[in-house]
Amino acid sequence: MRTHYDNLQVSEQASAEVIRASYKALVQKWHPDRHLEHKEKAERYLKIINNAYDTLSDANERGAYDRWLKTQRETVPKQSAGEETIMRQEALNSAWRDGFKSGLGGLTPAECTYRGDLAEIWHEGYRVGQSDEARSKQATSAPTEDELAKAWRDGHRSFKQGSRHKRCPYAGKHATAWRDGFNAAAQTDRQLKKTGSSLGRAGQWVFFLFLFSIFVSVVLPDNVDRKERTASQQPESYQPPQLPLPATGYSASLVPSGVAPLTVKTSTGTNYYIKLQNAQTHREIASFFIRSGETLNVNVPVGRYEMKYATGPTWYGPKYLFGSQTAYSKAKAVFDFSFDGYRYSGYTVELIQQAGGNLSTGHINPSQW
């Protein structure tokens, strides 16, 4: 028989504080806005959770419920497990989906927060997610510029050696680059033969030496000057036009579903883009945009994380952040999001300078971001 305690994931001896904390975590997890594809199911579970909390949060009702529960166990050997089966199946499905998202999001199996057969389901989802990501990368992979350049050079050499288009060893874009090299070599060869026919071999070499000297003395310096002028007129890294400020909570990458609460309060006058990294591997777990003076409320996976944040007034996107005005900082503390068997522990971080604050931060270089 499934009880109100089971629905709130607490023991029957849990204190009122533990029951309240677990209730808040479950409400956040099953809020319909977070399950748009299964909104009706989320609403049904939320109703079950609310009903359980209404009973257990009142001392008198909890006492009456405990007495009724004791009587039921003594008089009814076994009741229908229909609802328990449904909740159990949903727990398995949720663990599988969390594992799948974690596989795509860059987490590792060691960071699984489940136990028992739930952990096995999580790991299975993780393996499928990793496999899907690998297939996606393989399907969308494109030849690099170095590979295309090599194919182009091979085409150029093949023409000189008497090869033809039909002997192209490449496929796809590589084949196109190879044929471009072949055609360019053919065009160059025809021009050289035309010149040689009127000047002879010796005259041909003199003529080309003359052209090469002109190229070195005129063309190359002009190109160098142009590059230097261009470099002096542009910043080191190109910044695209200013973009509209994202809403607080925006993330440029897939954020794995989490269970531990994180609240970040910011000061007015500047915008923030925070990034959480695994404290051991330094792999990015999640990143979020926070508008000036607003507060971020999210759930993150259980784990130990470092927090870095970039600030600035004007937004250029996740790649360029706040452009040349970007200031980079890092919190010196390590944030340990954990589960003690009853509730998930999280943090409230105030990125606001204040007397007596207990969070030390320091500036970092862009290369450390």
N, C-alpha and C positions, 0 to 999 in steps of 0.2 A: 504494500500500500504506500503510495506516495503522499508525503505530508507537506505542510506549509514550510517546514524546516528544509525539506529536500528542494522545494521550489526556490527558496532563497539561498540555497547552497551553504547552510550553516548547520552546526550541531544543535541538538535539543537543549544543550546546556549553554548556548551562546548568550552573551550579555546583550543588553539593549543597544549598546554602542556598536557591537559587531553586526547585529541584525540591521541596524540603520545603514552602516557603511556598505554592507553587501547589497542591500536593496538599491542604494544609489548607483552602485556599479552595474547592476543588472538592468536598471531602468535605462541607463546610458547605452548599454549593449543592445537592448531590444527596442530602442525607440524606433517607431515606424519610419521616421525620416531617414534612418540609416539602412533600411531594408525596403527600398521602393519596389523592388521586384517581387517581394514576398510580404507586402504590407499587411494583408489580412492575417497571415500567420504571426507576424510580429505583434499585431494588436491583440491577438488571442493570448499570446504568451505574456504580454504586458498586463493583461487583465488578470491572469493567474498570479503574477508577481505582486500586483497591487492588492489582490484579495488576501494573499498570504501575509503581506506586511500590515494590512489593516487589522488583522487578527493578532499577530505577534507583537505589534508595537504597543498595544493596550495591555497593561498588566492583568486586568481582570479577565479580558477575553482570552488572553494567552493561558491563564490558569484554567479557565473552563475548557479550553481546547485541549490542554494537556491531560485533563481528567477524562475527557471524551476519548482521546487517543488511547489512553491506557485501557479503557473499557473495550474499545474496538479490538485491540490486540488480544485481549483476554477472551472475547466472545466470538470474534470473527477470525477463523483461521487464515483465510486468504481472500482478498477482493480482486476485482478486475484490474489488470495492469495496463489497460488501454492507454490512458493518458501518460502513464510512465513510459510506455513503449514509444509514444510519439515524441516525448521530450528527449528520450534517449537517442532516437534516430536523428532528431534535429541536432543534438550535441555532436554526433558522429559526422553529420553533414557539415556542421560549422567547423569542426576540426579539419576536415578535408579541404574546405575552401580556404581556411587560414593557411594551411600548408602550401596549397597551390599558389596563393598570393605571395607567400613568403619566398617561394622558389623564384618567382619573377622579380621580387623586390630586393633580392640579394642577401637574405638572411641565410643562416646555416642550420643544419639539423640540431646542432648543440643548443640553439636558442629556442627550441620548442618548449612551450609552457605547459604542455599537457602531460598526462601520466597514463600508464596502462595501455588499453586498447585504443584510447583516444589519441595517444602519442603515435601508435602504429598508423592510424588513419591519417594523422597530420603528416607523418613522414611519407606516406604514399602520395598524398597531395603535393608535397614538396617535390618528390621525384618526377611527377607528371609535369609540374610547373617548370622545373629545370629542363625537362625534355622538350617542352613546347618552346621555351626560350631559345634553346639550341637550334631547333628546326627553323624558328623565325629568323634567327641571325643568318643561318645558312641560306634561307630562301631570299633574304634581302641583301646579302652581301654583294658588293660591287667591286670590280677590279680597281686597284689603287693606281695612282698616277704613275708610280714607278713601274708597275706591271704593264700599263698601256704604253709607256715610253719604251720599254724593252721590246714589246711586240712591234712597235713602229720601227725601231732600229733593226730588228730581225728582217722586217720587210725590205728595208733599204739595202741590207747586205745581200738578201736573197736575189734581188734584181741584179746586183753586180756579179753574182755567181751564176746567173743564167736561169734562176728559178722562175716560176710563173704563179699566177693567182691560185691555180688549182692545187698548188703544193703548200698552201697556207696551213700550218699545223694548229692554228688557233680556232676558237669558236666565239660567237657572240661579239661583245665589244672589243675583245682582244683581236678578233679577226678583222674588224673594221679598222683598228689601229694598224694592223699589219699591212692591210691593203693600202691605207693612206701612205705608209712608208714606201711601199712598192711603187705607187703612182708618183710620189715625190721623187724617188730615185730615177724613175723613167723620164720624168720631165727634166730633171737636172742633167741626165745623161744626154738627152737630145740637144739641150742648150750647149753643152760642152762640145759635142761633135760639130755643131754648126760653127762654133767659134774656131775650132781647130782646123776646119777645112780651108780657111783663108789665111791662117797665120802659120801653119805648120807646128810640129811638136815643140821646137825651141821657142818660137814666138808665143805659143800657147802658155808656156811656163812663165815667160816674161810678163805677158799680159795679166796672168792671174796674180803674180807677185805684185804687180802694180795696183791691181784692184784691192788686194789684201792690205797693202800699205795705206791706201785711202780709207779702207774700212776701219783699220786700227786707229788712224790719226783723227778721223772725223766722226765716224758712227759711234764707236765705243765711248769716247769721252762725252759725246752728246747724250748717250743713254745714261752714263753715270751721272752727269749733271742733272738730267731730268729726274732720275731716281732720288738724287740728293735733294732737289727742290721739292719733290713730292713728299719725301720723308719729313722735310722741315715744315711743310704745310699741314701735315696730318699727324694725329697722335699715334703713339706706338701701336695701339690696338684699335681697330675700327669700331665705332659705336653706332649702332643703328638709331633711327629716330626714337624719340621718347615714346614710351607706351603708357596706356592708362594704368593707374594703380590697381592691382588685383585686390579682391576682397580679402579680409583677414581670414586666414585658414587655407589660402591658395597654396598648392604644391605643384611643382613642375614635374615630379616623378611619382610613380606608384607608391602609395603609402600603405604598408602592411596593416591589417586590422589589429588594433591594440586593446588592452584591457586596463592598463594602469593610467590614472589621470595625470595630465600635465596642464598647468595653467601658467601663462606667461603674460605679465602686465608690462606695458611699455610707456615711456614718457612721451609727451607731446613735442612736436618740433621736428621729428625725423621718423622715417619708416624703417622697419626691421625685416630681415630675412634670416631666420634661424635655421641651423642645421644640427641634427643629432648624429653622432658617429659612435660606433661600437668602441668602447674604451680599450679593447685589446687589439682588434684588427684594424681599427680606424676606418672601417667601411661605413659609408653613409647609410643611415637607417630611414630617415625622414627629413623633410625640410618644409618650412611654412613661412608664408608672408604675413606680416602683421602691420596694419596701418598705424600711423602716428596716434598715440594715446589710446589705442584699443587693446582689448584683452583676447588672447587665444585660449580656447578650451578644447583639448583633444585627448584621445587615449592612445597610448603607445605600447608596443610589446614589452614584456618583462625583459629586463637586461640592465647592464651598466653602460652608461653613455657619457660622452663628452658633448658639450654644447658650444658651438661657434655661432657668431651672428655678424651680419654685415648691415650697415646703416647708411642712409643717405636720403635726399629729398626727391630725386628724380629716378624713375624706374625704366631700365632698358631691357629687362628680361633676365631669366635665370643665368644666361651666359655672361652678360656684362654687368648684371646687378644694378648698381647705382652709378655706373660710369666712373669717370675720374674722381668723383666726389665720394666714392665708396670708402668707408672706414671699416676695418676688420678687427674683430675682438673675439676673445675666447674666455669662457668661465674656467677658473682654475680648479673647481670642484668636479668630482665625478658623481653623476646622478645614478642612484641605484633604485630602479623600479622593480619591486618584488611582490611576492604573494606569500602570506604567512599561514595559509590554510583557511583563513576566514575572509580576508579582504586584500585588495591590491593597494599597495602604498605608492604614492606619487609625490609630485612636487608642485609648489606654487613659486614661480620665479618672478621677481620684480626687477626689470631692467631699468631701474630708476635710481639715480644717485641720491643717497639719503644717509643721514648720520646714524651710526650704529648698525649699518647693514652687515650681513654675515656672508655675502657672496662676493668674492674677489674676482675681478676680471682684468684682463690685460690685452693690449693691442698686439696683433700678429701681422705678418707680412702677407700680401696677396698669394704668394707661393705656398703658404701654410694653410690656405683656405681649403 
